[in-house]
Amino acid sequence: MPSHLLAPDHGPMGDDPVLYQFRINGHLGPTLLTAFPALVSQRQGTETVLTGLLPDTAALYGLLAEFDALGLDLLEFRQLRPEPTDAREMP
């Protein structure tokens, strides 16, 4: 019987959406961008950067599958950390 390694403990999984950024090689046109209504697009040089909140890991995997199905050249994706809040700004 095969055994599986346990995943490292990265802390509790939250129910909050997570902000991701995806770098795609080339410029995506308006028609292709309609496939990603929850993401904000921005051109940076020869790349298109898509940014948006994803509700869960399943949404992330679904989006990665969609990039693949559309033949897009995904260069990088990363989870963005929220900006730290200054304790002095807290009421």
Secondary structure, 3 states (H helix, E strand, C coil): CCCCCCCCCCCCCCCCCEEEEEEEECCCCHHHHCCCCCCEEEEECCEEEEEEEECCHHHHHHHHHHHHHCCCCEEEEEECCCCCCCHHHCC
